[in-house]
Amino acid sequence: MNKLRDKQEEPKAEPEKASKADTVRMPGSFISVLNGSFLTKDNVLGNMSFILFCAGMMIVYIAYGYHTERVVRDLDRTGTELKELRSEYITVRAQLEKQEQQSQVAAGIGALGLRESRVPPVKVEVTERELKKTRTP
């Protein structure tokens, strides 16, 4: 009925096992990387400047990562210190405002033997003429 399906269902031949030459290439190339003999080939020597550039860029990238981590730690430490200083500032400001209250000042000068004046201050006005009379030449 379905000839296309019948053709596809034909048994396929098993793939041949890899030859010894294919299995030898992988360990041989791996060994050449391990002992460094691949660096003596002409194509590697021709691209040595690019390889050194890539190695330098990797070193710079790693150093930049360490630098960034150090900056983040410094920012975190500075932020913590800023929070502590801000809370200390708020505490000191609250204490100062309490000490500046008129009742606190009156109690403080009472210990010195002074008392609070109940008479309001008076503005003294002096004219230019009176001022000249009081000056000595």
Secondary structure, DSSP 8 states (H G I E B T S, - for coil): --HHHHHHTS---------HHHHHHHHHHHHHHHHTGGGGSHHHHHTHHHHHHHHHHHHHHHHHHHHHHHHHHHHHHHHHHHHHHHHHHHHHHHHHHHHTSHHHHHHHHHTTT-----S--------HHHHHHH---
